[in-house]
Amino acid sequence: MSASVHPVLNRDRDEVRVPAPYGATLLSYLGRKGLRGHIHTDTVGDVIVLDGEPDMGRVRMYLDDWERAATSA
């Protein structure tokens, strides 16, 4: 995974933007952590829309862990 992969959390819309093609990988990781959502791709990248009312602090923690693992690999 590229060291430049940085997921951006939009707390107002319960969504995460990440460069394509990493959306599916990130959504799978979040699913293993108990979060659910769906993904769509636009001209800028992949957008994961989280289902329900997730704890956004927890989501941020998972995104930081995922990004840290990606840059250390």
Secondary structure in CASP SS format (residue, H / E / C, confidence):
PFRMAT SS
TARGET T0000
AUTHOR 0000-0000-0000
METHOD secondary structure of the structure
MODEL  1
M C 1.00
S C 1.00
A C 1.00
S C 1.00
V C 1.00
H C 1.00
P C 1.00
V E 1.00
L E 1.00
N E 1.00
R C 1.00
D C 1.00
R C 1.00
D C 1.00
E E 1.00
V E 1.00
R E 1.00
V E 1.00
P C 1.00
A C 1.00
P C 1.00
Y C 1.00
G H 1.00
A H 1.00
T H 1.00
L H 1.00
L H 1.00
S H 1.00
Y H 1.00
L H 1.00
G H 1.00
R H 1.00
K C 1.00
G C 1.00
L C 1.00
R C 1.00
G E 1.00
H E 1.00
I E 1.00
H E 1.00
T E 1.00
D C 1.00
T C 1.00
V C 1.00
G C 1.00
D E 1.00
V E 1.00
I E 1.00
V E 1.00
L E 1.00
D C 1.00
G C 1.00
E C 1.00
P C 1.00
D C 1.00
M H 1.00
G H 1.00
R H 1.00
V H 1.00
R H 1.00
M H 1.00
Y H 1.00
L H 1.00
D H 1.00
D H 1.00
W H 1.00
E H 1.00
R H 1.00
A H 1.00
A H 1.00
T H 1.00
S H 1.00
A C 1.00
END
